[in-house]
């Protein structure tokens, strides 16, 4: 099978190169050549020609941190698996946004569960593992469904042997500030903002503020002691368990050689810095733009970077739903300071913005050049997590043909997605 992409500009993913009037020749699943021609003459024997119509040809997005994209326990604390339709819808959304490889950070999933989803969806889903004692402890102190025996018997060593790409997501205490757990216990939906405010009021022993927040939550009948117990059981105890898991990951990295993808939030700052000091560039500090003020995010990113750790930001939902993050201010502060190494979606309450949309905003604001933005989510992830997508992330002969064709003036407008040389999205529609 031979496929030619013509009439486009290639952004290779190396952080520098833009190849104008360059075509891409794909044979079977690999990139065969990059002829410096706007149109390839005498290509009658190719199976198909795609006209990029002046658009950009970029590597497929490699998302190092997402949830709800495989069978098996949901989130890193063992909640019941999502319905199959929801998982497929999540993956479809990622695919239409230009993602070709995604790391399943629901680290209790088993190899068979990852293999099963890869058989029925074209996005390449990769496995993480948190099959370790301290992470099992985290699942026990949260309100998820108990892990099944076969999940608990599996080990990180076994996961590494069958292709796990990272240890992660380590130290995630559930939805920020125990939002889900709080809501589950009181029998009503609670926003992350109010859950955070309740934690702050209780932990600072501010009874007046606690009563006000309880009133805002419609929980006027809850006593101060009951509020303290709620915060203790949904935030304090889980955070302590998660800090232990982060410290444990240092030894697991040294034993297995896998990078660590770890949850970053205020209560875990010291544990994260200890891990960063110990394993440096083998630590991916997730969502440094989440749960902190912009000033705190910048300060923490500088500290993490001083040890060589990888600073990740999530796209969150600040342009649309605004349930997890209401403003891009923290993200933009980090980008402006040049402190962002990687960008992912996380789950963001199910409302994540497209990665390419946030990068487009970064380009428009002058925080990144186009080549830098593309590199951040294509070739760079393959350096941070070497097992994630070997021979992908860079448009060059011999590499796997995981590509996107996007609008030249707005990279978030994805027209085509090609995975392993096969067209899976055409003119914005999934065709497999």
Residue, then its C-alpha position, 0 to 999 in steps of 0.5 A: x500500500x502506497x500513499x502520497x501526501x502532496x501540496x503541504x508543508x511538513x513540520x517534522x517535529x524536531x523543534x526547528x524544521x519547517x519544510x515547505x512544498x514538501x510531500x510525504x511518501x508512505x509505503x505500507x506503515x512507514x515513511x518512505x521519503x520526503x521529496x522536496x516537491x509540492x506535487x509528485x509527478x508520475x505517481x500513477x502507481x501510488x494507491x492514493x494521493x491526499x491533497x493537503x490543500x496547503x495545510x501542515x503535515x505534522x507527526x501524530x500527537x503523543x499524549x503521555x497522560x490520560x484516563x478512561x481510555x482502556x478497559x480495567x480499573x478507572x483512574x489510579x485508585x481502582x474505580x469500576x471500569x467505565x462502560x465500553x461506549x464511554x471508553x470508545x467515545x473518549x478515544x474517538x475524541x482524542x483521535x479527532x483531536x490528532x492523537x495517535x498514541x496515548x498513555x493510559x495512566x490508569x495504572x491498575x489495568x492489566x496487559x490483556x485489558x490494554x490489548x483488548x482496547x487496541x484490537x478495537x480502536x486505532x489509537x495506540x494505547x500504551x500501558x502504565x503500571x502502579x502494581x506496587x504495595x504503596x499504590x495498592x494502599x492508596x486504592x484502599x483508603x479511597x472510595x473506589x470499588x475494591x480491586x479484583x484479586x487478579x489486579x492485586x496479584x499482578x506486579x510492576x515487574x510483570x508489567x515491565x516485562x510485557x511492555x509497560x512504558x512507565x510507572x504511573x500515575x503515581x500518587x493520585x488521590x482521586x479527583x482534586x481535593x477528594x471532590x468525588x469522595x466528598x460528593x459520594x459521602x454526602x450524596x450530592x455533586x460538589x465542585x472542585x472549587x468548593x471542595x478545595x475551599x472546604x479543605x482550606x477552611x477546615x485545615x486552617x481551623x476557620x470555623x466561620x469559613x467552614x460554616x459558610x462553605x457548608x451552607x454553600x454546599x447545602x450542608x447546613x446540618x453538618x457539624x464542624x466535627x463531621x466536616x473535619x472527619x470528611x476532610x480527614x478521610x477524603x483528603x488528609x489520609x489519601x494525600x499521606x498515602x499518595x506521598x508514600x507512593x511517590x517516595x516508593x516510586x524512586x526505588x521502583x524506577x531504579x529497579x525497573x528503569x521505567x520513568x515515573x509519571x506522578x501526580x503533583x498538587x500542593x499536599x504532595x509538593x515535598x514528596x515530588x521534590x524529593x523524587x525529583x532530586x532522586x531521579x531527575x529527568x526520569x520523573x514527569x511531574x504532572x499538571x503543575x498548572x493545576x491546583x496551584x496559583x500561577x505564582x506557585x506553579x512557576x516557583x514549583x516548576x523552577x524547583x523541579x527543573x533545577x533537579x532535571x525533572x520534566x514539567x507537564x501541564x494539562x490542557x484542562x477545560x478552561x476554554x469550555x466547561x471550566x469545571x476543573x480549571x476556570x482560567x488558563x492563567x497558570x498555564x500561560x504563566x508557565x509557557x511564558x516563562x519557558x517552563x513547560x516540557x510536555x502537554x497532556x490532557x489528563x482527564x479534566x473531569x471528562x471535558x479536556x481541551x484539545x492539546x492542539x488547541x492549547x498549543x495554538x493559543x500558545x503560538x498566538x500569544x508568542x509563547x512558542x514557535x510552531x516547530x517548538x509547539x509540535x515538538x512538545x507533543x510529538x518527538x519530545x515525549x518519545x525521549x521522556x518515555x522511550x518505550x511510548x512510541x519507538x520510531x514515531x514522533x518525527x517525520x523522517x524516512x524509516x519512521x512509522x507513518x503516524x501523521x496528521x494534516x492540520x490547517x496552516x493557520x490553526x493547528x487545532x483544525x485536524x483534517x486527516x489522521x493517519x496511523x501506521x500508514x492507514x487513514x483513520x480520520x478523513x476531513x474531520x470524520x472517523x473512517x474506520 
